[in-house]
Amino acid sequence: MAEKQETLSSKQLVEAVIEGIQERKGVNITVLDLTSIENTITDYFVICDGDSNIHVDSIADSVVEYVRENYSQKPYHVEGRENAQWVLIDYLNVVVHVFQRRIREFYNLEALWADAGRRDIPNPELFRQ
């Protein structure tokens, strides 16, 4: 029973992360569901991109702020803020990857984790890429 509650919590956290990303116009949001893959380090990856290091840093700030304000949850660890080409925000059961577009294309996490369930979030009309 506790496992089901944790999964619901992870799903709520994913939705909060998406809201935080969209508040700062992060685009090309993809959610990878890793729960059906054995021995993974997390339940979900949420991946998005921004146009510059300032934009990536701003998106990362928004995610941390939105989740803290709405769910009173702080990340376990944040890394990559120094150069803001790839910022990783670790909530343990949800890991957020905020990339600059060219860096995202290079690492291609979606292909690396191709066995995961995938959900692409449409870009809002106002800032569709």
N, C-alpha and C positions, 0 to 999 in steps of 0.2 A: 504494500500500500504506500509506503514512503517513497518508493521509486516512481510511482505515478505522479505524486505531488511534486517531486523534483523535476520531472519532465515538464509538467505544466509551468513551473517556475522558469525553467529554461526557455520555454516558448514565449512566456510573457517578457522575459528579458530580451529575447530576439526582437520582439515587436517594439520594445522601448528603444533599442539600439537603432532600429530602422527609422523611428521618429526623430531621434537625435541626428542621424545622418541627413535626413531630408530637411531638417531645420536650417542647415547650412549648405543646402543645395549639393550634397554629395550625390553622385550619379552612378549608374550601372551597378546597382545593389544586387548582390547574389547571396542567398542563404544556402549553405551546404549542411545538410542533416547527416551527421556522422554516427547517429545512435545505432544504426544497424550494422556498423563496421566494428569488428572486435578489436580490442586493445587500442582504442584511440585516446588521445589526450584530452578531448573535450566532446561535448554533445553537438555543438554547432559552430561553424565559422560564418561570420557575416563579413562580406567583402564589398568594398566600394572604391571609387576613385574620385580624385579631385584634380584640378588643373595646375596647381603650383604648390610649392612647399607651404606657403601661407594658407592656401585653401585646405590642404591636407591637415595642417595643424589646427585650423579652425573647426574642421569636421570632427577631429578627435576630441577637442575641447567640448564641443556640443554634445557628443555621445556621453562623455563622462558626466557633464553637468545634468543632462536630461535624465539619465539613469539615477543619479544621486538624488535629484529633486523629486522624482516620481516613484522611486522604489527604495530609496535610502540605502543604496548599495554602491560601494566604491570598488574600483577595479583592484584586483590582487597585484597587478603589475602593469606598467605602461613602458614601452620602449620605442625608440626610433624618433623621438621628438627633436633630437639635435639637428638632424638634416631634413626631417619630415618628407622623406621620399616614400617610406613605408612605416607607418605607425601601427604598432600592435597594442591592443588593449585587451588584457586578460582578465575575464571574470570567472575563470576556472571552467565553468560549464558552457560558457559562450566566449569565443575569442573573436575579436573584431580586427580586421585588417583594413587600414585606410591607406591606399596607394596613390602615388602619382601614376597616371595612365600608362606611361611607357614602362615603368617598373612593374606594374601589374601584368602587363603583356609579357614581360621577360620571365617572371616567375611562374605565371599561369597556374595558380593554385587550383583552379577549377579542373584542369586536366590532371594534375597530380592526384587529386581526390575524386577522380571520375566515378568511383564506386558509390559515392555519397548521393543521397537524394538532393536534388537541386531545385531551388525556387528563385526565379529572377523577378525582381520588383520593377515594374515599369517606372520610367522616369516621369515625373509630373510634366504636363504639357508646357508649363512656363519655362522650364529649363531643360527640355529634352535635348539630348546630344545626338 
